[in-house]
Amino acid sequence: MEAEPKARILVVDDTAENLEVLVGILRAHGFLLNLARNGRQALDIARRTAPT
């Protein structure tokens, strides 16, 4: 029985410590992540990356 693939999540925060906490929690649950430090980066990533 194959495990269902986890979703890809776009995590956006301009505080490095917040990103570290979120990344630790989400990766521990097996999610795939894209990280952005600001809204502009987030929009660029969202345009380039298909949702899963």
PQR file with spaces between the fields and no chain letter, atoms N, CA, C, O and H, PARSE charges and radii, in Angstrom:
ATOM       1  N    MET     1       0.842   -1.182    0.000 -0.4000 1.5000
ATOM       2  CA   MET     1       0.000    0.000    0.000 -0.0000 2.0000
ATOM       3  C    MET     1       0.886    1.244    0.000  0.5500 1.7000
ATOM       4  O    MET     1       1.711    1.414    0.898 -0.5500 1.4000
ATOM       5  N    GLU     2       0.726    2.103   -0.987 -0.4000 1.5000
ATOM       6  CA   GLU     2       1.547    3.308   -1.090 -0.0000 2.0000
ATOM       7  C    GLU     2       0.979    4.433   -0.236  0.5500 1.7000
ATOM       8  O    GLU     2      -0.235    4.614   -0.137 -0.5500 1.4000
ATOM       9  H    GLU     2       0.056    1.965   -1.716  0.4000 1.0000
ATOM      10  N    ALA     3       1.897    5.189    0.382 -0.4000 1.5000
ATOM      11  CA   ALA     3       1.460    6.343    1.167 -0.0000 2.0000
ATOM      12  C    ALA     3       1.053    7.466    0.222  0.5500 1.7000
ATOM      13  O    ALA     3       1.663    7.662   -0.829 -0.5500 1.4000
ATOM      14  H    ALA     3       2.883    5.043    0.301  0.4000 1.0000
ATOM      15  N    GLU     4       0.032    8.187    0.605 -0.4000 1.5000
ATOM      16  CA   GLU     4      -0.422    9.323   -0.191 -0.0000 2.0000
ATOM      17  C    GLU     4       0.618   10.434   -0.106  0.5500 1.7000
ATOM      18  O    GLU     4       1.068   10.763    0.992 -0.5500 1.4000
ATOM      19  H    GLU     4      -0.464    8.027    1.458  0.4000 1.0000
ATOM      20  N    PRO     5       1.015   11.025   -1.247 -0.5600 1.5000
ATOM      21  CA   PRO     5       2.009   12.093   -1.195  0.2800 2.0000
ATOM      22  C    PRO     5       1.460   13.303   -0.448  0.5500 1.7000
ATOM      23  O    PRO     5       0.279   13.634   -0.542 -0.5500 1.4000
ATOM      24  N    LYS     6       2.343   13.946    0.288 -0.4000 1.5000
ATOM      25  CA   LYS     6       1.953   15.140    1.034 -0.0000 2.0000
ATOM      26  C    LYS     6       1.895   16.339    0.102  0.5500 1.7000
ATOM      27  O    LYS     6       2.516   16.360   -0.961 -0.5500 1.4000
ATOM      28  H    LYS     6       3.303   13.677    0.364  0.4000 1.0000
ATOM      29  N    ALA     7       1.150   17.311    0.521 -0.4000 1.5000
ATOM      30  CA   ALA     7       0.993   18.538   -0.261 -0.0000 2.0000
ATOM      31  C    ALA     7       2.259   19.386   -0.208  0.5500 1.7000
ATOM      32  O    ALA     7       3.072   19.271    0.709 -0.5500 1.4000
ATOM      33  H    ALA     7       0.646   17.294    1.384  0.4000 1.0000
ATOM      34  N    ARG     8       2.400   20.233   -1.213 -0.4000 1.5000
ATOM      35  CA   ARG     8       3.468   21.236   -1.226 -0.0000 2.0000
ATOM      36  C    ARG     8       2.871   22.528   -0.661  0.5500 1.7000
ATOM      37  O    ARG     8       1.794   22.963   -1.068 -0.5500 1.4000
ATOM      38  H    ARG     8       1.739   20.325   -1.958  0.4000 1.0000
ATOM      39  N    ILE     9       3.593   23.123    0.279 -0.4000 1.5000
ATOM      40  CA   ILE     9       3.113   24.316    0.956 -0.0000 2.0000
ATOM      41  C    ILE     9       4.084   25.459    0.713  0.5500 1.7000
ATOM      42  O    ILE     9       5.299   25.286    0.812 -0.5500 1.4000
ATOM      43  H    ILE     9       4.468   22.770    0.609  0.4000 1.0000
ATOM      44  N    LEU    10       3.548   26.614    0.399 -0.4000 1.5000
ATOM      45  CA   LEU    10       4.343   27.838    0.255 -0.0000 2.0000
ATOM      46  C    LEU    10       4.307   28.553    1.602  0.5500 1.7000
ATOM      47  O    LEU    10       3.251   29.007    2.044 -0.5500 1.4000
ATOM      48  H    LEU    10       2.561   26.755    0.318  0.4000 1.0000
ATOM      49  N    VAL    11       5.465   28.649    2.249 -0.4000 1.5000
ATOM      50  CA   VAL    11       5.587   29.284    3.554 -0.0000 2.0000
ATOM      51  C    VAL    11       6.221   30.654    3.348  0.5500 1.7000
ATOM      52  O    VAL    11       7.297   30.766    2.761 -0.5500 1.4000
ATOM      53  H    VAL    11       6.322   28.280    1.890  0.4000 1.0000
ATOM      54  N    VAL    12       5.549   31.695    3.835 -0.4000 1.5000
ATOM      55  CA   VAL    12       6.013   33.069    3.621 -0.0000 2.0000
ATOM      56  C    VAL    12       6.110   33.776    4.966  0.5500 1.7000
ATOM      57  O    VAL    12       5.133   33.842    5.712 -0.5500 1.4000
ATOM      58  H    VAL    12       4.675   31.604    4.312  0.4000 1.0000
ATOM      59  N    ASP    13       7.291   34.302    5.272 -0.4000 1.5000
ATOM      60  CA   ASP    13       7.464   35.121    6.475 -0.0000 2.0000
ATOM      61  C    ASP    13       8.764   35.894    6.339  0.5500 1.7000
ATOM      62  O    ASP    13       9.753   35.377    5.819 -0.5500 1.4000
ATOM      63  H    ASP    13       8.085   34.247    4.666  0.4000 1.0000
ATOM      64  N    ASP    14       8.757   37.134    6.811 -0.4000 1.5000
ATOM      65  CA   ASP    14       9.973   37.942    6.717 -0.0000 2.0000
ATOM      66  C    ASP    14      10.854   37.812    7.950  0.5500 1.7000
ATOM      67  O    ASP    14      11.885   38.478    8.043 -0.5500 1.4000
ATOM      68  H    ASP    14       7.953   37.553    7.234  0.4000 1.0000
ATOM      69  N    THR    15      10.465   36.967    8.894 -0.4000 1.5000
ATOM      70  CA   THR    15      11.272   36.721   10.088 -0.0000 2.0000
ATOM      71  C    THR    15      11.867   35.322    9.998  0.5500 1.7000
ATOM      72  O    THR    15      11.143   34.327    9.959 -0.5500 1.4000
ATOM      73  H    THR    15       9.628   36.426    8.818  0.4000 1.0000
ATOM      74  N    ALA    16      13.198   35.257    9.966 -0.4000 1.5000
ATOM      75  CA   ALA    16      13.893   33.983    9.786 -0.0000 2.0000
ATOM      76  C    ALA    16      13.516   32.965   10.865  0.5500 1.7000
ATOM      77  O    ALA    16      13.370   31.778   10.572 -0.5500 1.4000
ATOM      78  H    ALA    16      13.787   36.065    9.998  0.4000 1.0000
ATOM      79  N    GLU    17      13.361   33.415   12.090 -0.4000 1.5000
ATOM      80  CA   GLU    17      13.020   32.497   13.183 -0.0000 2.0000
ATOM      81  C    GLU    17      11.646   31.863   12.960  0.5500 1.7000
ATOM      82  O    GLU    17      11.458   30.679   13.240 -0.5500 1.4000
ATOM      83  H    GLU    17      13.479   34.378   12.329  0.4000 1.0000
ATOM      84  N    ASN    18      10.704   32.628   12.467 -0.4000 1.5000
ATOM      85  CA   ASN    18       9.376   32.071   12.171 -0.0000 2.0000
ATOM      86  C    ASN    18       9.462   31.014   11.082  0.5500 1.7000
ATOM      87  O    ASN    18       8.833   29.960   11.178 -0.5500 1.4000
ATOM      88  H    ASN    18      10.857   33.590   12.240  0.4000 1.0000
ATOM      89  N    LEU    19      10.251   31.300   10.036 -0.4000 1.5000
ATOM      90  CA   LEU    19      10.420   30.313    8.963 -0.0000 2.0000
ATOM      91  C    LEU    19      11.033   29.029    9.511  0.5500 1.7000
ATOM      92  O    LEU    19      10.595   27.934    9.158 -0.5500 1.4000
ATOM      93  H    LEU    19      10.762   32.156    9.958  0.4000 1.0000
ATOM      94  N    GLU    20      12.033   29.153   10.364 -0.4000 1.5000
ATOM      95  CA   GLU    20      12.678   27.963   10.935 -0.0000 2.0000
ATOM      96  C    GLU    20      11.689   27.107   11.708  0.5500 1.7000
ATOM      97  O    GLU    20      11.683   25.884   11.567 -0.5500 1.4000
ATOM      98  H    GLU    20      12.389   30.042   10.652  0.4000 1.0000
ATOM      99  N    VAL    21      10.860   27.734   12.518 -0.4000 1.5000
ATOM     100  CA   VAL    21       9.874   26.993   13.306 -0.0000 2.0000
ATOM     101  C    VAL    21       8.878   26.299   12.386  0.5500 1.7000
ATOM     102  O    VAL    21       8.611   25.107   12.536 -0.5500 1.4000
ATOM     103  H    VAL    21      10.865   28.727   12.633  0.4000 1.0000
ATOM     104  N    LEU    22       8.332   27.051   11.433 -0.4000 1.5000
ATOM     105  CA   LEU    22       7.346   26.461   10.515 -0.0000 2.0000
ATOM     106  C    LEU    22       7.940   25.335    9.689  0.5500 1.7000
ATOM     107  O    LEU    22       7.305   24.295    9.512 -0.5500 1.4000
ATOM     108  H    LEU    22       8.549   28.019   11.311  0.4000 1.0000
ATOM     109  N    VAL    23       9.147   25.529    9.183 -0.4000 1.5000
ATOM     110  CA   VAL    23       9.802   24.496    8.384 -0.0000 2.0000
ATOM     111  C    VAL    23       9.998   23.234    9.221  0.5500 1.7000
ATOM     112  O    VAL    23       9.731   22.129    8.748 -0.5500 1.4000
ATOM     113  H    VAL    23       9.663   26.373    9.328  0.4000 1.0000
ATOM     114  N    GLY    24      10.460   23.390   10.453 -0.4000 1.5000
ATOM     115  CA   GLY    24      10.666   22.228   11.315 -0.0000 2.0000
ATOM     116  C    GLY    24       9.394   21.436   11.534  0.5500 1.7000
ATOM     117  O    GLY    24       9.395   20.207   11.450 -0.5500 1.4000
ATOM     118  H    GLY    24      10.677   24.288   10.837  0.4000 1.0000
ATOM     119  N    ILE    25       8.316   22.134   11.812 -0.4000 1.5000
ATOM     120  CA   ILE    25       7.028   21.472   12.070 -0.0000 2.0000
ATOM     121  C    ILE    25       6.503   20.795   10.809  0.5500 1.7000
ATOM     122  O    ILE    25       6.119   19.626   10.837 -0.5500 1.4000
ATOM     123  H    ILE    25       8.315   23.131   11.880  0.4000 1.0000
ATOM     124  N    LEU    26       6.488   21.537    9.704 -0.4000 1.5000
ATOM     125  CA   LEU    26       5.895   21.002    8.474 -0.0000 2.0000
ATOM     126  C    LEU    26       6.719   19.863    7.882  0.5500 1.7000
ATOM     127  O    LEU    26       6.153   18.875    7.412 -0.5500 1.4000
ATOM     128  H    LEU    26       6.799   22.487    9.681  0.4000 1.0000
ATOM     129  N    ARG    27       8.035   19.985    7.896 -0.4000 1.5000
ATOM     130  CA   ARG    27       8.873   18.895    7.360 -0.0000 2.0000
ATOM     131  C    ARG    27       8.748   17.647    8.218  0.5500 1.7000
ATOM     132  O    ARG    27       8.790   16.532    7.697 -0.5500 1.4000
ATOM     133  H    ARG    27       8.494   20.787    8.277  0.4000 1.0000
ATOM     134  N    ALA    28       8.596   17.820    9.527 -0.4000 1.5000
ATOM     135  CA   ALA    28       8.429   16.666   10.411 -0.0000 2.0000
ATOM     136  C    ALA    28       7.164   15.877   10.057  0.5500 1.7000
ATOM     137  O    ALA    28       7.077   14.679   10.326 -0.5500 1.4000
ATOM     138  H    ALA    28       8.563   18.725    9.950  0.4000 1.0000
ATOM     139  N    HIS    29       6.204   16.545    9.463 -0.4000 1.5000
ATOM     140  CA   HIS    29       4.971   15.882    9.034 -0.0000 2.0000
ATOM     141  C    HIS    29       5.029   15.460    7.568  0.5500 1.7000
ATOM     142  O    HIS    29       4.038   14.981    7.018 -0.5500 1.4000
ATOM     143  H    HIS    29       6.274   17.518    9.244  0.4000 1.0000
ATOM     144  N    GLY    30       6.184   15.637    6.939 -0.4000 1.5000
ATOM     145  CA   GLY    30       6.389   15.128    5.587 -0.0000 2.0000
ATOM     146  C    GLY    30       5.942   16.030    4.456  0.5500 1.7000
ATOM     147  O    GLY    30       5.912   15.596    3.304 -0.5500 1.4000
ATOM     148  H    GLY    30       6.989   16.027    7.386  0.4000 1.0000
ATOM     149  N    PHE    31       5.594   17.275    4.750 -0.4000 1.5000
ATOM     150  CA   PHE    31       5.163   18.181    3.680 -0.0000 2.0000
ATOM     151  C    PHE    31       6.347   18.657    2.851  0.5500 1.7000
ATOM     152  O    PHE    31       7.459   18.794    3.361 -0.5500 1.4000
ATOM     153  H    PHE    31       5.619   17.628    5.686  0.4000 1.0000
ATOM     154  N    LEU    32       6.102   18.904    1.588 -0.4000 1.5000
ATOM     155  CA   LEU    32       7.083   19.514    0.697 -0.0000 2.0000
ATOM     156  C    LEU    32       6.918   21.018    0.823  0.5500 1.7000
ATOM     157  O    LEU    32       5.793   21.511    0.905 -0.5500 1.4000
ATOM     158  H    LEU    32       5.199   18.793    1.174  0.4000 1.0000
ATOM     159  N    LEU    33       8.021   21.755    0.841 -0.4000 1.5000
ATOM     160  CA   LEU    33       7.946   23.182    1.119 -0.0000 2.0000
ATOM     161  C    LEU    33       8.637   24.036    0.070  0.5500 1.7000
ATOM     162  O    LEU    33       9.666   23.662   -0.494 -0.5500 1.4000
ATOM     163  H    LEU    33       8.935   21.355    0.774  0.4000 1.0000
ATOM     164  N    ASN    34       8.044   25.185   -0.168 -0.4000 1.5000
ATOM     165  CA   ASN    34       8.693   26.285   -0.873 -0.0000 2.0000
ATOM     166  C    ASN    34       8.723   27.435    0.132  0.5500 1.7000
ATOM     167  O    ASN    34       7.729   27.698    0.809 -0.5500 1.4000
ATOM     168  H    ASN    34       7.209   25.488    0.290  0.4000 1.0000
ATOM     169  N    LEU    35       9.850   28.108    0.225 -0.4000 1.5000
ATOM     170  CA   LEU    35      10.009   29.177    1.210 -0.0000 2.0000
ATOM     171  C    LEU    35      10.190   30.515    0.529  0.5500 1.7000
ATOM     172  O    LEU    35      10.873   30.623   -0.490 -0.5500 1.4000
ATOM     173  H    LEU    35      10.657   27.894   -0.325  0.4000 1.0000
ATOM     174  N    ALA    36       9.571   31.534    1.101 -0.4000 1.5000
ATOM     175  CA   ALA    36       9.730   32.902    0.606 -0.0000 2.0000
ATOM     176  C    ALA    36       9.869   33.827    1.806  0.5500 1.7000
ATOM     177  O    ALA    36       9.231   33.628    2.840 -0.5500 1.4000
ATOM     178  H    ALA    36       9.016   31.446    1.928  0.4000 1.0000
ATOM     179  N    ARG    37      10.716   34.842    1.650 -0.4000 1.5000
ATOM     180  CA   ARG    37      10.950   35.791    2.737 -0.0000 2.0000
ATOM     181  C    ARG    37      10.115   37.056    2.615  0.5500 1.7000
ATOM     182  O    ARG    37      10.132   37.906    3.506 -0.5500 1.4000
ATOM     183  H    ARG    37      11.234   35.004    0.811  0.4000 1.0000
ATOM     184  N    ASN    38       9.382   37.182    1.509 -0.4000 1.5000
ATOM     185  CA   ASN    38       8.518   38.356    1.348 -0.0000 2.0000
ATOM     186  C    ASN    38       7.453   38.052    0.294  0.5500 1.7000
ATOM     187  O    ASN    38       7.491   37.020   -0.376 -0.5500 1.4000
ATOM     188  H    ASN    38       9.368   36.493    0.785  0.4000 1.0000
ATOM     189  N    GLY    39       6.518   38.967    0.169 -0.4000 1.5000
ATOM     190  CA   GLY    39       5.411   38.769   -0.761 -0.0000 2.0000
ATOM     191  C    GLY    39       5.837   38.654   -2.205  0.5500 1.7000
ATOM     192  O    GLY    39       5.285   37.851   -2.958 -0.5500 1.4000
ATOM     193  H    GLY    39       6.488   39.806    0.713  0.4000 1.0000
ATOM     194  N    ARG    40       6.816   39.451   -2.597 -0.4000 1.5000
ATOM     195  CA   ARG    40       7.283   39.399   -3.991 -0.0000 2.0000
ATOM     196  C    ARG    40       7.866   38.029   -4.319  0.5500 1.7000
ATOM     197  O    ARG    40       7.561   37.456   -5.365 -0.5500 1.4000
ATOM     198  H    ARG    40       7.264   40.103   -1.985  0.4000 1.0000
ATOM     199  N    GLN    41       8.707   37.500   -3.422 -0.4000 1.5000
ATOM     200  CA   GLN    41       9.255   36.155   -3.629 -0.0000 2.0000
ATOM     201  C    GLN    41       8.136   35.120   -3.679  0.5500 1.7000
ATOM     202  O    GLN    41       8.164   34.200   -4.497 -0.5500 1.4000
ATOM     203  H    GLN    41       8.955   37.965   -2.572  0.4000 1.0000
ATOM     204  N    ALA    42       7.159   35.277   -2.802 -0.4000 1.5000
ATOM     205  CA   ALA    42       6.047   34.327   -2.757 -0.0000 2.0000
ATOM     206  C    ALA    42       5.289   34.303   -4.080  0.5500 1.7000
ATOM     207  O    ALA    42       4.950   33.236   -4.592 -0.5500 1.4000
ATOM     208  H    ALA    42       7.136   36.024   -2.137  0.4000 1.0000
ATOM     209  N    LEU    43       5.027   35.481   -4.624 -0.4000 1.5000
ATOM     210  CA   LEU    43       4.320   35.548   -5.908 -0.0000 2.0000
ATOM     211  C    LEU    43       5.148   34.926   -7.028  0.5500 1.7000
ATOM     212  O    LEU    43       4.606   34.218   -7.877 -0.5500 1.4000
ATOM     213  H    LEU    43       5.302   36.348   -4.208  0.4000 1.0000
ATOM     214  N    ASP    44       6.450   35.183   -7.038 -0.4000 1.5000
ATOM     215  CA   ASP    44       7.330   34.579   -8.054 -0.0000 2.0000
ATOM     216  C    ASP    44       7.299   33.054   -7.957  0.5500 1.7000
ATOM     217  O    ASP    44       7.187   32.364   -8.971 -0.5500 1.4000
ATOM     218  H    ASP    44       6.890   35.758   -6.349  0.4000 1.0000
ATOM     219  N    ILE    45       7.397   32.540   -6.746 -0.4000 1.5000
ATOM     220  CA   ILE    45       7.372   31.083   -6.543 -0.0000 2.0000
ATOM     221  C    ILE    45       6.016   30.518   -6.965  0.5500 1.7000
ATOM     222  O    ILE    45       5.951   29.487   -7.635 -0.5500 1.4000
ATOM     223  H    ILE    45       7.489   33.101   -5.923  0.4000 1.0000
ATOM     224  N    ALA    46       4.942   31.190   -6.575 -0.4000 1.5000
ATOM     225  CA   ALA    46       3.597   30.715   -6.917 -0.0000 2.0000
ATOM     226  C    ALA    46       3.392   30.664   -8.431  0.5500 1.7000
ATOM     227  O    ALA    46       2.722   29.763   -8.937 -0.5500 1.4000
ATOM     228  H    ALA    46       4.995   32.027   -6.031  0.4000 1.0000
ATOM     229  N    ARG    47       3.958   31.614   -9.144 -0.4000 1.5000
ATOM     230  CA   ARG    47       3.816   31.613  -10.611 -0.0000 2.0000
ATOM     231  C    ARG    47       4.588   30.486  -11.259  0.5500 1.7000
ATOM     232  O    ARG    47       4.160   29.955  -12.283 -0.5500 1.4000
ATOM     233  H    ARG    47       4.503   32.345   -8.733  0.4000 1.0000
ATOM     234  N    ARG    48       5.744   30.100  -10.670 -0.4000 1.5000
ATOM     235  CA   ARG    48       6.622   29.085  -11.245 -0.0000 2.0000
ATOM     236  C    ARG    48       6.267   27.658  -10.818  0.5500 1.7000
ATOM     237  O    ARG    48       6.633   26.706  -11.508 -0.5500 1.4000
ATOM     238  H    ARG    48       6.092   30.531   -9.838  0.4000 1.0000
ATOM     239  N    THR    49       5.575   27.496   -9.714 -0.4000 1.5000
ATOM     240  CA   THR    49       5.383   26.175   -9.117 -0.0000 2.0000
ATOM     241  C    THR    49       3.923   25.764   -9.194  0.5500 1.7000
ATOM     242  O    THR    49       3.035   26.472   -8.718 -0.5500 1.4000
ATOM     243  H    THR    49       5.278   28.270   -9.154  0.4000 1.0000
ATOM     244  N    ALA    50       3.693   24.625   -9.794 -0.4000 1.5000
ATOM     245  CA   ALA    50       2.330   24.104   -9.862 -0.0000 2.0000
ATOM     246  C    ALA    50       1.921   23.580   -8.497  0.5500 1.7000
ATOM     247  O    ALA    50       2.732   22.953   -7.816 -0.5500 1.4000
ATOM     248  H    ALA    50       4.414   24.050  -10.181  0.4000 1.0000
ATOM     249  N    PRO    51       0.695   23.819   -8.082 -0.5600 1.5000
ATOM     250  CA   PRO    51       0.233   23.278   -6.800  0.2800 2.0000
ATOM     251  C    PRO    51       0.180   21.766   -6.828  0.5500 1.7000
ATOM     252  O    PRO    51      -0.060   21.161   -7.873 -0.5500 1.4000
ATOM     253  N    THR    52       0.406   21.159   -5.673 -0.4000 1.5000
ATOM     254  CA   THR    52       0.300   19.691   -5.549 -0.0000 2.0000
ATOM     255  C    THR    52      -0.585   19.346   -4.396  0.5500 1.7000
ATOM     256  O    THR    52      -0.806   18.168   -4.119 -0.5500 1.4000
ATOM     257  H    THR    52       0.602   21.650   -4.824  0.4000 1.0000
